[in-house]
Amino acid sequence: MGMSVLIVDDSKETRREIIQTLRKDESIKFVFEANNGLEALRLIQDAKVDLILTDLIMPEMDGFKLIETIRSDERFNDVPVILLTVRSNLEDRVKGLELGAWDFLVKPVHPVELNARVRAMLRLKDLQDKLKVRVRQLERLSIVDELTGLYNKKYLIEFLRREINRSKRFGFMLSCIMMDVDHFKKINDSHGHLRGDRVLKELGKLVGDALRSYDFAARYGGDEFTVVLPQQNNPDGAKDLADRIRKTIENHTFSKVASNRPLRITVSMGIATLIPENNHDYEVPLERADTALYKAKSLGRNCIVVV
């Protein structure tokens, strides 16, 4: 896509010379200009900048203050900065690097050296961005069930612990729904495990689409799912939601399973609601909801039991 560079200098002539030099690098797609640090800060609010070259001595906000401000803002603190100045004393170089500059060049800078330093910084920035994307992907994989796209059991436990503490602190009830596909083994036996996985994937989407933005859904294991409803002050709200999900699933045709054999399934559900003043750990809502789910199955399935 090309990289972008911001040049911050109160000399228009200096900016023009740097721009002419950088335009020769095909990897640089955008070059922005700012007259001082304040103008640079306003610009980076709207424009994506991969590298900043800033003069040290400028009116209103000098290069030191610009670097310090950028490093204090998590939105921009990973943007590399090269400090440009006519002052070459050791004290200024050390101060600039300690504040967060990645490099230091003394003006006038030879065009060949400027291009080399800029390319080096942009390569580092590109590697840094790719690493951040990979870290986010790994973080997501650690908490998300790969098949359904819902959260996994490990993160469910973390979420429950956090929300139980929150419910105690603010006085909210918390509801937990355990859901199990009725006779799922027959689906695997009749259609194969791969098609059974497709059912679970489609089922996960149906559940996720039915929830509020702050509700939580996880694949507990196998064909069992868990929904957590925090900030509940109406216990009937959990049953109403569970019934909507149950009916949606019952009326849904799982066409991806077999094009010539449309499949319909049903689910059983158990619901437990916690009172905030009681001292519960995460196991309590899961165990109570699971007990209710077992009762729903014993009553003939495709129904909801509340405890």
KEKE-3310 file (N, C-alpha, C; in steps of 0.2 Angstrom, whole numbers, plus 5000, padded with zeros to 4 digits):
npx = (5004:5011:5020:5019:5025:5029:5034:5041:5044:5049:5054:5050:5058:5067:5058:5053:5065:5068:5056:5058:5069:5063:5053:5059:5059:5050:5043:5037:5022:5014:5017:5017:5016:5021:5021:5025:5026:5013:5005:5008:5003:4990:4988:4991:4980:4971:4977:4985:5001:5017:5030:5039:5048:5056:5061:5071:5071:5058:5044:5031:5029:5042:5054:5057:5047:5036:5040:5039:5025:5019:5024:5017:5004:4995:4990:4999:5011:5020:5025:5039:5052:5062:5074:5079:5091:5101:5109:5122:5126:5131:5122:5109:5107:5106:5096:5085:5084:5081:5069:5062:5065:5069:5080:5094:5098:5110:5108:5114:5107:5114:5107:5108:5111:5100:5089:5093:5092:5078:5072:5077:5071:5057:5057:5058:5047:5037:5039:5036:5023:5018:5021:5013:5000:5001:5002:4990:4982:4986:4982:4968:4966:4968:4957:4946:4934:4938:4930:4916:4917:4913:4917:4930:4930:4940:4941:4928:4927:4936:4929:4917:4921:4925:4913:4905:4911:4909:4895:4893:4898:4891:4878:4870:4860:4865:4864:4865:4865:4864:4866:4862:4863:4850:4850:4863:4872:4866:4866:4879:4881:4872:4875:4889:4904:4910:4900:4892:4900:4898:4885:4887:4894:4886:4876:4882:4883:4870:4866:4875:4871:4859:4861:4864:4875:4884:4882:4887:4894:4899:4907:4905:4910:4911:4894:4889:4884:4887:4879:4881:4873:4876:4873:4859:4843:4831:4825:4817:4820:4831:4825:4816:4825:4832:4821:4818:4830:4829:4818:4821:4832:4825:4816:4825:4833:4846:4854:4867:4871:4867:4863:4853:4845:4838:4841:4834:4835:4834:4836:4840:4839:4846:4844:4852:4851:4860:4860:4867:4872:4875:4889:4898:4907:4914:4911:4898:4886:4888:4887:4874:4866:4869:4863:4850:4849:4850:4838:4830:4832:4828:4814:4810:4816:4820:4816:4815:4822:4822:4832)
npy = (4994:5006:5018:5031:5048:5061:5077:5089:5105:5122:5128:5132:5130:5120:5109:5107:5103:5091:5084:5083:5074:5063:5059:5052:5039:5025:5017:5026:5033:5044:5060:5071:5088:5099:5114:5116:5108:5108:5109:5097:5087:5089:5085:5071:5066:5063:5058:5043:5040:5034:5037:5050:5065:5077:5094:5101:5114:5124:5136:5138:5124:5113:5101:5092:5092:5088:5075:5070:5072:5063:5051:5049:5046:5033:5030:5034:5031:5022:5026:5029:5041:5053:5064:5080:5092:5107:5107:5099:5094:5082:5082:5086:5075:5064:5068:5068:5055:5048:5053:5047:5047:5038:5040:5051:5065:5076:5092:5101:5087:5074:5069:5055:5049:5053:5046:5033:5032:5034:5024:5013:5015:5014:5001:4995:4999:4993:4980:4980:4983:4972:4962:4966:4964:4950:4946:4951:4942:4930:4932:4932:4919:4913:4915:4912:4900:4890:4884:4888:4902:4908:4913:4903:4889:4892:4906:4909:4906:4915:4927:4925:4925:4938:4945:4941:4947:4960:4960:4959:4970:4981:4977:4970:4957:4941:4930:4913:4903:4887:4877:4863:4853:4843:4826:4826:4816:4808:4816:4817:4803:4801:4810:4812:4818:4830:4837:4838:4847:4858:4861:4865:4876:4884:4885:4892:4905:4908:4909:4919:4930:4933:4940:4953:4967:4967:4955:4937:4924:4907:4892:4878:4865:4851:4849:4858:4874:4890:4904:4920:4932:4947:4960:4959:4963:4958:4943:4936:4940:4933:4920:4924:4928:4915:4907:4914:4911:4897:4895:4901:4892:4880:4883:4885:4880:4870:4871:4869:4857:4846:4847:4841:4836:4844:4850:4850:4855:4854:4861:4860:4869:4876:4887:4898:4910:4922:4929:4945:4948:4936:4925:4919:4908:4906:4893:4890:4896:4889:4876:4875:4879:4869:4858:4862:4861:4847:4843:4848:4840:4828:4830:4828:4836:4850:4861:4873:4874:4883:4887)
npz = (5000:5002:5011:5023:5026:5038:5038:5049:5051:5053:5042:5026:5015:5019:5021:5008:5001:5008:5004:4990:4990:4996:4988:4978:4982:4979:4988:4997:4998:5003:5008:5021:5027:5041:5050:5063:5080:5085:5074:5068:5077:5076:5063:5063:5069:5060:5049:5043:5048:5045:5048:5056:5053:5062:5065:5078:5084:5084:5083:5095:5097:5101:5094:5104:5113:5105:5102:5115:5118:5108:5112:5124:5120:5117:5105:5095:5100:5095:5083:5073:5075:5068:5073:5067:5066:5067:5078:5085:5097:5111:5122:5117:5108:5116:5124:5115:5111:5123:5125:5116:5102:5087:5079:5075:5066:5059:5052:5038:5029:5020:5005:5001:5013:5020:5013:5015:5029:5032:5024:5032:5044:5040:5036:5048:5055:5047:5049:5063:5063:5056:5066:5077:5071:5070:5084:5089:5082:5087:5101:5099:5094:5106:5114:5107:5100:5087:5078:5079:5081:5092:5110:5119:5131:5141:5141:5144:5158:5163:5160:5167:5181:5182:5179:5189:5200:5197:5197:5211:5215:5210:5211:5202:5195:5188:5174:5168:5154:5149:5135:5125:5110:5105:5103:5096:5092:5084:5072:5069:5066:5056:5046:5046:5053:5049:5043:5054:5061:5053:5057:5070:5068:5061:5070:5081:5075:5075:5088:5092:5085:5091:5103:5114:5113:5125:5130:5132:5124:5123:5117:5126:5125:5114:5109:5117:5123:5131:5137:5144:5153:5158:5170:5174:5179:5179:5180:5172:5160:5155:5152:5142:5132:5130:5126:5114:5106:5106:5099:5087:5082:5081:5071:5060:5045:5042:5030:5025:5028:5021:5004:4998:5008:5019:5036:5052:5069:5087:5103:5120:5136:5150:5164:5176:5188:5197:5213:5217:5230:5236:5239:5227:5216:5200:5196:5202:5194:5182:5186:5192:5181:5172:5179:5178:5164:5162:5168:5159:5148:5153:5153:5141:5131:5119:5127:5141:5156:5172:5186)
capx = (5000:5015:5021:5018:5030:5027:5040:5039:5050:5046:5057:5047:5063:5069:5053:5053:5071:5067:5051:5061:5073:5059:5049:5063:5058:5044:5039:5034:5016:5011:5022:5014:5020:5018:5026:5028:5024:5006:5002:5009:4999:4983:4988:4991:4974:4967:4981:4990:5008:5022:5037:5040:5055:5055:5066:5072:5070:5052:5040:5025:5031:5048:5054:5057:5040:5032:5041:5036:5018:5018:5025:5012:4998:4995:4988:5004:5018:5024:5027:5046:5053:5069:5075:5083:5093:5108:5113:5125:5130:5129:5116:5103:5106:5104:5089:5080:5084:5078:5062:5058:5067:5072:5086:5095:5102:5112:5107:5111:5108:5115:5101:5109:5110:5093:5085:5095:5089:5071:5071:5078:5065:5051:5057:5057:5040:5033:5040:5033:5016:5016:5021:5007:4994:5001:5001:4982:4979:4987:4977:4961:4965:4969:4951:4940:4933:4940:4925:4910:4918:4912:4923:4931:4929:4945:4939:4922:4929:4939:4923:4912:4924:4925:4907:4902:4914:4906:4888:4893:4900:4886:4871:4866:4860:4869:4861:4869:4862:4868:4862:4864:4859:4846:4852:4868:4876:4863:4868:4886:4881:4869:4878:4896:4907:4912:4893:4890:4904:4895:4879:4889:4897:4880:4872:4886:4881:4863:4867:4879:4867:4853:4863:4865:4883:4887:4881:4893:4892:4905:4906:4908:4913:4906:4889:4886:4885:4885:4877:4881:4869:4877:4868:4852:4839:4824:4826:4813:4823:4835:4821:4813:4830:4833:4816:4819:4835:4827:4813:4825:4835:4820:4813:4830:4835:4853:4855:4874:4873:4866:4859:4847:4842:4838:4841:4831:4837:4831:4840:4838:4842:4845:4845:4853:4852:4863:4859:4873:4874:4878:4896:4898:4913:4912:4908:4891:4881:4889:4884:4866:4863:4870:4858:4844:4849:4849:4831:4826:4833:4824:4807:4808:4821:4817:4812:4819:4821:4825:4833)
capy = (5000:5012:5021:5039:5051:5067:5081:5094:5110:5128:5131:5129:5128:5113:5104:5106:5099:5084:5081:5081:5068:5057:5057:5047:5032:5022:5014:5031:5035:5050:5064:5077:5093:5103:5120:5115:5102:5108:5107:5090:5084:5090:5081:5064:5064:5061:5055:5038:5042:5028:5040:5057:5068:5083:5098:5102:5121:5127:5140:5135:5117:5111:5094:5088:5092:5084:5068:5068:5071:5057:5045:5049:5045:5026:5029:5036:5030:5017:5029:5031:5048:5055:5071:5083:5098:5109:5107:5092:5092:5076:5083:5086:5069:5060:5069:5066:5047:5046:5055:5042:5047:5032:5041:5058:5067:5083:5096:5098:5080:5072:5066:5048:5047:5054:5041:5027:5031:5034:5017:5008:5016:5012:4994:4993:5001:4988:4974:4981:4983:4965:4959:4968:4960:4943:4946:4951:4936:4925:4934:4930:4912:4910:4915:4911:4894:4891:4881:4892:4909:4911:4912:4896:4888:4895:4913:4909:4906:4922:4932:4924:4928:4946:4948:4939:4952:4966:4960:4960:4977:4986:4975:4967:4949:4938:4924:4909:4898:4881:4874:4857:4851:4837:4820:4828:4810:4805:4820:4814:4796:4801:4815:4813:4823:4836:4840:4839:4853:4864:4862:4868:4883:4888:4886:4897:4911:4910:4911:4926:4936:4934:4943:4960:4968:4966:4948:4933:4917:4902:4885:4875:4859:4847:4852:4862:4881:4894:4911:4923:4938:4951:4966:4957:4965:4955:4936:4933:4942:4927:4915:4926:4927:4908:4905:4916:4907:4890:4895:4902:4886:4875:4885:4886:4875:4869:4869:4868:4850:4842:4851:4837:4834:4849:4847:4854:4852:4857:4862:4860:4874:4876:4894:4899:4917:4923:4936:4948:4948:4929:4924:4914:4908:4904:4886:4890:4897:4884:4869:4876:4879:4862:4854:4864:4858:4840:4842:4849:4834:4822:4832:4827:4840:4855:4865:4877:4874:4888:4885)
capz = (5000:5002:5017:5023:5031:5040:5039:5053:5051:5052:5036:5020:5010:5021:5020:5001:4999:5010:5000:4984:4991:4998:4982:4974:4985:4977:4994:5001:4994:5005:5012:5024:5030:5046:5052:5070:5083:5086:5068:5067:5082:5073:5057:5064:5072:5054:5043:5045:5047:5047:5051:5057:5053:5065:5067:5085:5086:5081:5087:5098:5100:5098:5093:5110:5116:5100:5104:5122:5117:5104:5116:5129:5118:5115:5098:5091:5103:5091:5077:5073:5074:5067:5075:5063:5069:5066:5084:5085:5104:5114:5126:5113:5105:5121:5127:5110:5111:5129:5125:5111:5095:5085:5076:5075:5060:5059:5046:5032:5029:5013:5002:5001:5020:5022:5011:5019:5036:5031:5022:5037:5049:5037:5036:5055:5056:5043:5053:5069:5061:5055:5072:5081:5069:5072:5091:5089:5079:5092:5106:5097:5094:5113:5118:5103:5098:5080:5074:5080:5081:5099:5114:5121:5138:5145:5142:5148:5165:5165:5160:5173:5187:5181:5179:5196:5205:5195:5199:5218:5217:5207:5213:5196:5194:5182:5172:5164:5151:5146:5129:5122:5104:5106:5099:5091:5090:5078:5067:5067:5063:5049:5041:5046:5058:5045:5042:5061:5063:5050:5061:5076:5066:5059:5077:5084:5072:5077:5095:5093:5082:5095:5109:5115:5112:5131:5132:5131:5121:5122:5116:5132:5123:5110:5106:5122:5123:5137:5136:5150:5153:5164:5171:5173:5185:5177:5179:5166:5153:5153:5149:5136:5127:5129:5122:5107:5103:5105:5093:5081:5080:5079:5064:5056:5041:5041:5023:5023:5030:5015:5000:4996:5014:5024:5042:5057:5075:5092:5108:5127:5139:5158:5166:5183:5189:5203:5217:5218:5237:5238:5238:5222:5212:5193:5196:5204:5189:5177:5189:5192:5174:5169:5182:5174:5157:5163:5169:5152:5144:5156:5152:5134:5127:5116:5132:5145:5164:5176:5193)
cpx = (5004:5015:5020:5023:5028:5033:5038:5045:5047:5049:5054:5052:5066:5064:5053:5059:5070:5062:5054:5065:5069:5055:5052:5062:5051:5040:5035:5028:5014:5017:5018:5018:5017:5023:5029:5024:5016:5002:5002:5004:4992:4983:4987:4985:4970:4971:4985:4997:5013:5029:5036:5047:5053:5061:5066:5069:5064:5048:5034:5026:5037:5048:5054:5050:5035:5033:5038:5029:5016:5019:5020:5005:4998:4993:4994:5011:5022:5027:5034:5047:5061:5070:5081:5085:5100:5113:5115:5128:5127:5123:5110:5102:5103:5097:5084:5079:5080:5071:5058:5060:5070:5079:5087:5100:5104:5111:5113:5112:5109:5109:5102:5108:5103:5088:5086:5092:5082:5069:5072:5073:5059:5051:5055:5050:5035:5033:5036:5025:5013:5016:5015:5001:4995:5000:4993:4979:4980:4983:4970:4961:4965:4962:4945:4940:4934:4934:4919:4911:4916:4918:4924:4930:4933:4943:4932:4923:4931:4933:4918:4915:4924:4918:4903:4905:4910:4898:4888:4894:4894:4878:4867:4866:4864:4866:4865:4865:4866:4863:4866:4860:4856:4848:4857:4872:4873:4864:4874:4885:4877:4872:4886:4898:4908:4905:4891:4894:4901:4889:4881:4891:4891:4876:4875:4884:4874:4863:4870:4875:4861:4855:4864:4873:4887:4886:4887:4891:4899:4903:4910:4912:4908:4901:4885:4889:4883:4884:4877:4878:4871:4872:4861:4848:4832:4826:4822:4816:4828:4831:4818:4819:4831:4827:4816:4824:4833:4822:4816:4829:4830:4817:4819:4832:4842:4855:4862:4876:4872:4861:4852:4843:4842:4837:4838:4833:4833:4837:4837:4842:4841:4847:4846:4854:4855:4861:4866:4876:4877:4885:4897:4905:4910:4909:4900:4886:4882:4885:4876:4863:4864:4865:4851:4843:4848:4842:4827:4827:4828:4816:4805:4812:4817:4813:4818:4817:4825:4826:4834)
cpy = (5006:5015:5028:5042:5058:5071:5088:5099:5116:5132:5128:5126:5121:5108:5102:5102:5092:5080:5079:5075:5062:5054:5052:5040:5030:5019:5019:5034:5042:5054:5070:5082:5097:5108:5119:5109:5102:5106:5100:5086:5084:5085:5074:5061:5061:5057:5049:5040:5036:5031:5047:5060:5075:5087:5099:5109:5123:5131:5136:5128:5114:5103:5089:5087:5088:5077:5066:5067:5065:5051:5044:5047:5038:5025:5030:5034:5025:5020:5031:5038:5049:5062:5074:5090:5100:5109:5100:5090:5086:5076:5082:5079:5064:5061:5067:5059:5045:5048:5050:5043:5041:5033:5049:5060:5075:5087:5100:5091:5078:5068:5058:5045:5047:5048:5034:5026:5031:5027:5012:5009:5013:5004:4991:4994:4995:4982:4974:4980:4975:4961:4960:4964:4953:4942:4946:4945:4930:4926:4931:4923:4909:4911:4913:4903:4894:4889:4886:4900:4912:4910:4905:4896:4892:4903:4914:4910:4912:4927:4931:4926:4935:4948:4946:4945:4959:4966:4961:4967:4982:4983:4972:4959:4947:4931:4920:4904:4893:4878:4868:4855:4844:4832:4822:4822:4807:4809:4818:4807:4796:4805:4815:4818:4829:4840:4842:4846:4859:4866:4867:4875:4887:4890:4892:4904:4913:4912:4918:4931:4937:4938:4950:4961:4966:4959:4944:4926:4913:4895:4881:4869:4855:4851:4856:4869:4884:4901:4914:4930:4942:4957:4965:4959:4962:4947:4933:4935:4936:4922:4917:4926:4920:4905:4907:4912:4900:4890:4896:4896:4881:4877:4886:4880:4875:4867:4867:4861:4846:4845:4847:4835:4839:4847:4852:4851:4856:4857:4862:4865:4874:4883:4894:4907:4918:4929:4939:4948:4941:4929:4918:4914:4906:4898:4886:4891:4892:4877:4870:4876:4872:4857:4856:4861:4850:4838:4843:4843:4828:4824:4831:4831:4845:4860:4868:4875:4879:4886:4892)
cpz = (5000:5009:5017:5028:5032:5041:5043:5054:5049:5046:5030:5015:5012:5020:5012:4999:5002:5006:4993:4984:4992:4992:4977:4976:4984:4983:4998:4996:4996:5009:5014:5027:5036:5048:5059:5073:5084:5080:5066:5071:5079:5067:5058:5067:5066:5049:5047:5044:5050:5050:5051:5057:5056:5066:5075:5087:5081:5085:5089:5101:5097:5097:5099:5113:5112:5102:5110:5122:5114:5108:5122:5127:5114:5108:5093:5094:5100:5084:5077:5072:5073:5068:5070:5066:5067:5072:5085:5092:5107:5118:5123:5110:5110:5124:5122:5110:5117:5129:5120:5104:5093:5082:5076:5069:5061:5052:5044:5031:5021:5011:5002:5008:5022:5020:5014:5025:5036:5029:5028:5043:5046:5037:5043:5057:5053:5047:5060:5068:5060:5062:5077:5078:5071:5080:5092:5087:5084:5099:5105:5097:5101:5117:5113:5100:5090:5076:5074:5079:5088:5103:5116:5129:5143:5146:5145:5155:5167:5165:5166:5179:5187:5182:5186:5201:5203:5197:5207:5219:5215:5209:5207:5197:5188:5180:5167:5161:5148:5141:5126:5116:5106:5101:5094:5088:5084:5071:5064:5063:5057:5044:5041:5051:5055:5045:5049:5063:5060:5054:5067:5074:5065:5066:5081:5082:5074:5084:5096:5090:5086:5101:5109:5114:5119:5134:5130:5129:5120:5120:5122:5130:5119:5107:5111:5122:5129:5135:5143:5149:5159:5165:5171:5180:5184:5176:5173:5160:5150:5149:5143:5130:5125:5124:5114:5103:5102:5099:5086:5078:5078:5072:5059:5052:5040:5035:5021:5024:5024:5010:4998:5002:5019:5031:5047:5064:5081:5098:5115:5131:5147:5160:5173:5183:5196:5206:5219:5225:5240:5236:5233:5218:5205:5192:5197:5198:5184:5180:5189:5185:5171:5173:5179:5167:5157:5164:5163:5148:5146:5155:5145:5129:5123:5121:5136:5152:5167:5183:5197)
residu = (MET:GLY:MET:SER:VAL:LEU:ILE:VAL:ASP:ASP:SER:LYS:GLU:THR:ARG:ARG:GLU:ILE:ILE:GLN:THR:LEU:ARG:LYS:ASP:GLU:SER:ILE:LYS:PHE:VAL:PHE:GLU:ALA:ASN:ASN:GLY:LEU:GLU:ALA:LEU:ARG:LEU:ILE:GLN:ASP:ALA:LYS:VAL:ASP:LEU:ILE:LEU:THR:ASP:LEU:ILE:MET:PRO:GLU:MET:ASP:GLY:PHE:LYS:LEU:ILE:GLU:THR:ILE:ARG:SER:ASP:GLU:ARG:PHE:ASN:ASP:VAL:PRO:VAL:ILE:LEU:LEU:THR:VAL:ARG:SER:ASN:LEU:GLU:ASP:ARG:VAL:LYS:GLY:LEU:GLU:LEU:GLY:ALA:TRP:ASP:PHE:LEU:VAL:LYS:PRO:VAL:HIS:PRO:VAL:GLU:LEU:ASN:ALA:ARG:VAL:ARG:ALA:MET:LEU:ARG:LEU:LYS:ASP:LEU:GLN:ASP:LYS:LEU:LYS:VAL:ARG:VAL:ARG:GLN:LEU:GLU:ARG:LEU:SER:ILE:VAL:ASP:GLU:LEU:THR:GLY:LEU:TYR:ASN:LYS:LYS:TYR:LEU:ILE:GLU:PHE:LEU:ARG:ARG:GLU:ILE:ASN:ARG:SER:LYS:ARG:PHE:GLY:PHE:MET:LEU:SER:CYS:ILE:MET:MET:ASP:VAL:ASP:HIS:PHE:LYS:LYS:ILE:ASN:ASP:SER:HIS:GLY:HIS:LEU:ARG:GLY:ASP:ARG:VAL:LEU:LYS:GLU:LEU:GLY:LYS:LEU:VAL:GLY:ASP:ALA:LEU:ARG:SER:TYR:ASP:PHE:ALA:ALA:ARG:TYR:GLY:GLY:ASP:GLU:PHE:THR:VAL:VAL:LEU:PRO:GLN:GLN:ASN:ASN:PRO:ASP:GLY:ALA:LYS:ASP:LEU:ALA:ASP:ARG:ILE:ARG:LYS:THR:ILE:GLU:ASN:HIS:THR:PHE:SER:LYS:VAL:ALA:SER:ASN:ARG:PRO:LEU:ARG:ILE:THR:VAL:SER:MET:GLY:ILE:ALA:THR:LEU:ILE:PRO:GLU:ASN:ASN:HIS:ASP:TYR:GLU:VAL:PRO:LEU:GLU:ARG:ALA:ASP:THR:ALA:LEU:TYR:LYS:ALA:LYS:SER:LEU:GLY:ARG:ASN:CYS:ILE:VAL:VAL:VAL)
# end
